[in-house]
């Protein structure tokens, strides 16, 4: 079980979701819409785009192995029109 982002095609384990949110917060990205519960709370298109921008700007900070899947996530974050947290 983890965080499924319905409408984006993304799914994170709880560990992965926590790490993502920690990185975003450290980079100064607005994480006010991000939750740690599966209640269907929305993430706006604007926030999804900001997450994609942050991941892209900091891609060089990740290991080569992690960069492979993070690059795919960037495309998913950027192309979604918002999503729900389940």
C-alpha positions in Angstrom: 0.0 0.0 0.0 1.1 3.5 -0.7 0.1 6.7 -2.4 -1.7 6.3 -5.7 -2.2 9.5 -7.7 -5.3 8.9 -9.7 -5.2 10.9 -12.9 -1.5 10.9 -13.2 -0.6 7.2 -13.5 1.9 7.6 -10.6 2.1 5.4 -7.5 4.6 5.6 -4.7 5.3 3.4 -1.7 4.8 5.3 1.6 8.6 5.5 1.9 9.0 6.9 -1.6 6.1 9.4 -1.1 7.7 10.6 2.2 11.1 11.0 0.5 9.6 12.9 -2.5 7.7 15.3 -0.2 10.9 15.8 1.9 12.9 16.7 -1.2 10.2 19.0 -2.5 10.0 20.8 0.8 13.8 21.2 1.0 13.7 22.7 -2.5 11.1 25.2 -1.5 8.3 23.7 -3.5 4.8 24.4 -2.2 3.6 21.1 -0.7 0.5 22.4 1.0 -1.8 20.1 -1.2 0.2 16.9 -0.5 -1.2 14.6 2.1 -0.2 11.4 3.9 -3.6 9.9 3.8 -5.6 8.2 1.0 -8.7 10.4 1.2 -8.9 11.5 -2.4 -7.7 15.0 -1.7 -6.8 16.8 -5.0 -3.5 18.0 -6.2 -4.0 20.9 -8.7 -2.5 21.0 -12.2 -0.4 23.9 -11.1 1.1 22.0 -8.2 1.7 19.0 -10.5 3.6 21.3 -12.8 5.6 22.8 -10.0 6.6 19.3 -8.8 7.7 18.4 -12.3 9.8 21.6 -12.5 11.4 20.9 -9.1 12.3 17.3 -10.0 13.7 18.4 -13.4 15.8 21.2 -11.8 17.2 18.8 -9.2 17.6 15.7 -11.3 21.4 15.9 -11.1 21.2 15.4 -7.3 19.9 11.8 -7.7 21.9 8.7 -8.4 22.0 7.5 -12.0 19.8 4.6 -11.1 17.2 6.9 -9.5 17.3 9.4 -12.4 15.9 6.7 -14.7 12.6 6.4 -12.9 12.5 10.0 -11.8 12.7 11.2 -15.4 9.6 9.2 -16.2 7.8 10.7 -13.2 8.7 14.2 -14.4 6.8 13.5 -17.6 3.8 12.1 -15.7 3.7 15.1 -13.3 4.0 17.6 -16.1 1.3 16.0 -18.4 -1.4 15.4 -15.7 -4.2 17.9 -15.3 -4.3 17.4 -11.6 -4.9 14.2 -9.6 -6.4 12.7 -6.5 -4.5 11.2 -3.7 -5.6 7.6 -3.0 
